[in-house]
């Protein structure tokens, strides 16, 4: 079997705290038009779940029911993060899946119905842009809407870092699967919204 072709892949990324101390994180890639037809919201979500399982060596297992999605510690009912059931949107040339954050031990107790995790596919630079976005998320590690500098540092070095690693790996593996090219990955810092860098 021939080696996959080498390509450069630029992954755009921003992770910030908004003025209300909620997390906003966004990463995206541009896929060639030849891969666009495969990038359905259901496929993109299933692929994300697969990458989470692989990168955590099965310790974190996404479990989907008709009512919810939970990222559980394997072999237990302990939900690190809980979401509402996926809400799929499709249009002529775009699609998205949205999961509203509803709880889990990594979420501040008073903020369980805030936050949204989304994967979007829309026309981009000559192809399709796949975007992973986390918005209005209030992690337990930050403690409150007025987190200390230590809490911000702790969150940045742990959960925020892990989310970035998973998302970058997810987008890179998605590119390889849909194009057959083995990319050389570069992460580019971008500014979509105003806030404090994590």
N, C-alpha and C positions, 0 to 999 in steps of 0.2 A: 504494500500500500504506500503511495507516495506521501512524503511529508507535506503537511499543510503549508500554503504559501505564507511568507512573512509579510505583515502589514503593520504600519503604525496606527495605533488607536488612541485617540485623545478622549479622555473622560473628563467632562466638566464637573466641577464640584463646588458647593458652598455649604458650610455648616455654621450656623450662628445662633445666638440667643437674641430673641426679639426684645423690645423694651419691656414687655410684660413677663419676661423670663421664661417664655415657652421656646421650644426648640423648633428651628426651621432648617431642614436639610434637603438638598436637592443634588442629584447627579444625573447626567445624561450622556448618551452616545448617539451618533448618527450612523444609521445602517444604509447600505446601498438599496436602491429601489428594487433590486432583484430579491431582496430578503423581506420586503415589506408585507407581502401576502401571508407570510408565516407568523408575523408578530401580532397575533390576536391577543386580547386581554386575558383570556383563559389560559393560553399557552404561556404568556409572560408570568402570570401568577404561579402556575404550576412549576415553572422553571426556577422561580425565586425560592419556593418552598424546598425544592431539591437542593439548591445551593446552600441554604441554611442548614439542612440536615448534614450535608457533606462537610461543611466547614466546622461544624460543632462536633463532628465525629458521632453524630446520632444522639448527642446529649440533649439537644433541643429539637423537639419534634413538632412541626406545625400539624395541628389536628383540625379538620374542617367538618362541621356539622351543618345541617340546614339553617341553624340559627346563628352560628358564630364560627370564628376562627380563633384558636388558642395556640400560642407557642408554649408548649409544656416541657417540663423536665421529663426526659424519657422514663417510662415506667411508673409515672406518677400522674396525679390529676392537678399538680401544681402548675398554674399558668403564670409564666413570666410576663406575658402580654396577652390580653384578650381583645378581640375585635368583633364588631358586628359582622353579619354575613356579608360576603362580597357583593358590591353593587356594580354591575357591569354597564358600561355605556358604549354604544357603537354608533358611528356616523359613517357617511360615505367613504371618507378617507382617514378616519381617526377612530381611536377606541381607548377606553380606560377602565380600570378597576379600582374601586375605592373601598377601604376598610376603615370604619370609624373605630377609634380606640375606646374600649368600654371598661377596661380594668386590667388586672394583673399586678403582681407584686412589684414590678418595676415602675409603676405609675403612682404619682402622689394620690393619696386616698380621696381628697376633695376634688380631684380633676379627672375622674374616671370617664366622664363623658365628653372630654375635650380631645382634640387631636384626630388626625387623619393620615393614613398611609395610602399612597396612590402609586400606581404604575400606569403610565400613559404612553400611547403611541400615536404620533401625529406627523403630518408631512414636515420634512426638515430640508436640509441642504441637499437637494437632489435625490432624496430618498425618504427615510422615515426616522424620526427622532424618538428614541425610547427614553423616558424620564422616570426616575424613582424619586418620589417626594414624600417627606415626612413634615407635617405642619401642625402647629399648636399643641405639640406634645409637652407634657409636664412630667419629667422623670422624677422618681422618688429620690434619686441621688442629689437632686438640687434642693429638695426639702420644702421649698415654698416659692412663692412668686418674688421673693427677695433673697436669693441665695447668697451665701458667703463666698468669698474668693476661693476658699479651700474646697467648698462643695463644687464650684465650677471647675476647678482643676481636677478634682476626683472624677467628675462626670466626663470631662474631656479626655482623660487618660484611660478610661474604661469603656463604658457603654457607647459613648459617641465614637470612639476609635473603632470599636468592634463593628458598629453599624456601617461605618465608612468602608472598612475592609470587606465586609460581606457584600455591600453594594457594588464596589469596584470589581470584586471577583465575579459577581453575578453578571454585570454588564460585559465584562471581558469574555466570560464563557458563553454568553448569549451571542456575542459577535462571532466567536469561533464556530459555534454550532450552526448559525444561520448563513455564514459566508464561506465556511471551510478554510478560512485563513487563520493562522496562528499569530495573533497580534503582539507587537511590542507596545506595551501600555504606558502612557504618560497621563498623569492626573493634572489637570489645569484648574487652578483656582479662579472662580468667577464671582461676580457680584450680581445677584438677582434682586435681593432685598437688603435693606439697611439693618444692621445689628452688630452685636459684638461677636467676634470670632470665637469659636470654641477651641 
